[in-house]
Amino acid sequence: MPKQTFPSYSNLCGWNAMLPPRTPRPPLQKDLVVDHAIVGAGYTGLAVARRLHEIDPQARIAVFEASTIGEGSSARNSGFTGAEVLPRTATLASADKARRQSALMRASFDWLKDIIVDNGIECDLQQVGSIRGAATEAGEASLRNVVEVAKANGIRHTELSRADIAERIGSEYYRFGVHLDDTYLLQPAALIRGLADALPKDIGLYENTPVESLTRSGSGWELRTPGGVVRARNVALANNGFIRRFGYLKLRMTTIFTYAAVTRAVSETDLAHLGQSPAWGLLPSHRLGTTLRRIGRDRLMVRSLYAHESEVPNDEAFTKLRDRFTRRWPGLKHVEFEYVWGGTTAFTMNGAPWWGRLEDGLFASGGCNGSGIAKGTMLGRHLGELMLGKGDPAKITDVMGTASLIAPEPFRSIGFHIVSSIESRKAGLES
Ligand SMILES: Cc1cc2nc3c(=O)[nH]c(=O)nc-3n(C[C@H](O)[C@H](O)[C@H](O)COP(=O)(O)OP(=O)(O)OC[C@H]3O[C@@H](n4cnc5c(N)ncnc54)[C@H](O)[C@@H]3O)c2cc1C
């Protein structure tokens, strides 16, 4: 049986379920000829399409999405974003690289904010900052390095004690933290739905249309979908870890599933447990750590767990997320989860994305390593320029780096399991 070329999930996306229902655009049901075909309607793919249209409004552009908008990873994430690059493992030696990446990200992040404002996209975009939190001594040591880089790069921040964090989030779990003022929080399903709806009307968007194969055809490319064949001069693979399913970048990235849960609305008497900040988000100091958010007035979100290439059983995801939640808020043990879901993200060995031209007329961008709202937008925008022979591609790879080689299977899976069990032990209470 041929390998499925797109992701499928056992649970619906909670962020999408919290919004009013949306009618998807119809799938492709005929053959089509276009100048530019884009595989995947996440942040990367929609940025490619919009940028192509901005530069060449006459171009025939079509985007193909295997699922529906609001059910892909662009909606399944935790909704932390911003232009400021400050990696969890940042040290002073890497401060200059982070500064150059931030400068590159800023123009595209401003472009994204303008699209949101100009189109009235209601995605709860708020610049409330984020907390990096450490629950262990090792986590605190690594966060103190982050503080040094924040100082060196002029990133606005405040150090937080256990009491400061407890006051803000209602949990005494964290011993040290740093508040980074420039982070934005948003409703990711609302954003990706808004971006899709705000695409210029000349751009074709076909939902429930998985691209099943990609072959060279004359001087262009042929894409097969269940409802029709597409011929295109240029193709952009914007389907993240699933780029590999077309035979490309197999040794550059891997797909990791991670999980999130959102509670039911808590009662008025329980509201005090959610802290005094009306909106907050907390990112972990360890790579296997747990992300937390307050959602609206009365819900909490927990994101944690990693699985390599395939989903973990639902009851395992539920039990582990529950454990993370009750350790942080023992006083909310009785509050149930309303939504639990998984999502994919593409990881690369050195943390750098893969971006550029694969062959004549074939381009790709993937491997945002868990920060694809801003990075996917930036890389997609520049990929659109590259497809039209514009921009300076060397600048992107020079500043962002390029995904290094990764071990082939079965060594990759074995390596993942060894590293994740060592790291889980190291993460301890950060998980
Ligand atoms: C639980 C979770 C939390 C996260 N938290 C954050 C966060 O707080 N901030 C942040 O910036 N990032 C976060 N991320 C990562 C972020 O979601 C990704 O980096 C981002 O979605 C990447 O965008 P993309 O457009 O490159 O890929 P995707 O969002 O994966 O979009 C690719 C699209 O391609 C479609 N597709 C795949 N194959 C095919 C095919 N063959 N034919 C047609 N369509 C296809 C998919 O259905 C998908 O919709 C998180 C991810 C997860 C899972």
Ligand as a Chemical Component Dictionary entry (heavy atoms), coordinates in Angstrom:
data_LIG
# 
_chem_comp.id                   LIG 
_chem_comp.type                 NON-POLYMER 
_chem_comp.pdbx_formal_charge   0 
_chem_comp.three_letter_code    LIG 
# 
loop_
_chem_comp_atom.comp_id 
_chem_comp_atom.atom_id 
_chem_comp_atom.alt_atom_id 
_chem_comp_atom.type_symbol 
_chem_comp_atom.charge 
_chem_comp_atom.model_Cartn_x 
_chem_comp_atom.model_Cartn_y 
_chem_comp_atom.model_Cartn_z 
_chem_comp_atom.pdbx_ordinal 
LIG C1  C1  C 0 0.816  21.100 20.032 1  
LIG C2  C2  C 0 1.698  22.043 19.285 2  
LIG C3  C3  C 0 2.094  23.248 19.864 3  
LIG C4  C4  C 0 2.863  24.170 19.133 4  
LIG N1  N1  N 0 3.082  25.417 19.649 5  
LIG C5  C5  C 0 3.580  26.409 18.860 6  
LIG C6  C6  C 0 3.591  27.752 19.292 7  
LIG O1  O1  O 0 3.144  28.078 20.402 8  
LIG N2  N2  N 0 4.085  28.689 18.457 9  
LIG C7  C7  C 0 4.544  28.376 17.202 10 
LIG O2  O2  O 0 4.990  29.279 16.466 11 
LIG N3  N3  N 0 4.532  27.104 16.751 12 
LIG C8  C8  C 0 4.062  26.113 17.544 13 
LIG N4  N4  N 0 3.973  24.829 17.078 14 
LIG C9  C9  C 0 4.545  24.521 15.752 15 
LIG C10 C10 C 0 3.686  25.060 14.616 16 
LIG O3  O3  O 0 2.365  24.589 14.715 17 
LIG C11 C11 C 0 4.288  24.610 13.290 18 
LIG O4  O4  O 0 5.647  25.001 13.248 19 
LIG C12 C12 C 0 3.523  25.256 12.140 20 
LIG O5  O5  O 0 2.228  24.722 12.071 21 
LIG C13 C13 C 0 4.257  25.018 10.832 22 
LIG O6  O6  O 0 3.505  25.613 9.812  23 
LIG P1  P1  P 0 3.583  25.046 8.340  24 
LIG O7  O7  O 0 2.662  25.816 7.505  25 
LIG O8  O8  O 0 5.023  24.986 7.911  26 
LIG O9  O9  O 0 3.129  23.523 8.487  27 
LIG P2  P2  P 0 1.698  22.970 8.911  28 
LIG O10 O10 O 0 1.035  23.863 9.854  29 
LIG O11 O11 O 0 1.912  21.553 9.300  30 
LIG O12 O12 O 0 0.896  23.048 7.547  31 
LIG C14 C14 C 0 1.117  22.121 6.523  32 
LIG C15 C15 C 0 -0.235 21.763 5.936  33 
LIG O13 O13 O 0 0.008  20.871 4.853  34 
LIG C16 C16 C 0 -1.057 19.945 4.808  35 
LIG N5  N5  N 0 -0.573 18.796 4.054  36 
LIG C17 C17 C 0 0.339  17.869 4.433  37 
LIG N6  N6  N 0 0.540  16.984 3.445  38 
LIG C18 C18 C 0 -0.265 17.352 2.429  39 
LIG C19 C19 C 0 -0.507 16.826 1.133  40 
LIG N7  N7  N 0 0.126  15.728 0.689  41 
LIG N8  N8  N 0 -1.410 17.452 0.315  42 
LIG C20 C20 C 0 -2.050 18.589 0.742  43 
LIG N9  N9  N 0 -1.856 19.110 1.977  44 
LIG C21 C21 C 0 -0.965 18.518 2.790  45 
LIG C22 C22 C 0 -1.346 19.653 6.265  46 
LIG O14 O14 O 0 -2.668 19.150 6.431  47 
LIG C23 C23 C 0 -1.133 21.014 6.911  48 
LIG O15 O15 O 0 -2.340 21.727 7.058  49 
LIG C24 C24 C 0 3.291  23.846 17.805 50 
LIG C25 C25 C 0 2.938  22.621 17.234 51 
LIG C26 C26 C 0 2.142  21.730 17.945 52 
LIG C27 C27 C 0 1.756  20.446 17.281 53 
# 
loop_
_chem_comp_bond.comp_id 
_chem_comp_bond.atom_id_1 
_chem_comp_bond.atom_id_2 
_chem_comp_bond.value_order 
_chem_comp_bond.pdbx_ordinal 
LIG C1  C2  SING 1  
LIG C2  C3  SING 2  
LIG C2  C26 DOUB 3  
LIG C3  C4  DOUB 4  
LIG C4  N1  SING 5  
LIG C4  C24 SING 6  
LIG N1  C5  DOUB 7  
LIG C5  C6  SING 8  
LIG C5  C8  SING 9  
LIG C6  O1  DOUB 10 
LIG C6  N2  SING 11 
LIG N2  C7  SING 12 
LIG C7  O2  DOUB 13 
LIG C7  N3  SING 14 
LIG N3  C8  DOUB 15 
LIG C8  N4  SING 16 
LIG N4  C9  SING 17 
LIG N4  C24 SING 18 
LIG C9  C10 SING 19 
LIG C10 O3  SING 20 
LIG C10 C11 SING 21 
LIG C11 O4  SING 22 
LIG C11 C12 SING 23 
LIG C12 O5  SING 24 
LIG C12 C13 SING 25 
LIG C13 O6  SING 26 
LIG O6  P1  SING 27 
LIG P1  O7  DOUB 28 
LIG P1  O8  SING 29 
LIG P1  O9  SING 30 
LIG O9  P2  SING 31 
LIG P2  O10 DOUB 32 
LIG P2  O11 SING 33 
LIG P2  O12 SING 34 
LIG O12 C14 SING 35 
LIG C14 C15 SING 36 
LIG C15 O13 SING 37 
LIG C15 C23 SING 38 
LIG O13 C16 SING 39 
LIG C16 N5  SING 40 
LIG C16 C22 SING 41 
LIG N5  C17 SING 42 
LIG N5  C21 SING 43 
LIG C17 N6  DOUB 44 
LIG N6  C18 SING 45 
LIG C18 C19 SING 46 
LIG C18 C21 DOUB 47 
LIG C19 N7  SING 48 
LIG C19 N8  DOUB 49 
LIG N8  C20 SING 50 
LIG C20 N9  DOUB 51 
LIG N9  C21 SING 52 
LIG C22 O14 SING 53 
LIG C22 C23 SING 54 
LIG C23 O15 SING 55 
LIG C24 C25 DOUB 56 
LIG C25 C26 SING 57 
LIG C26 C27 SING 58 
# 
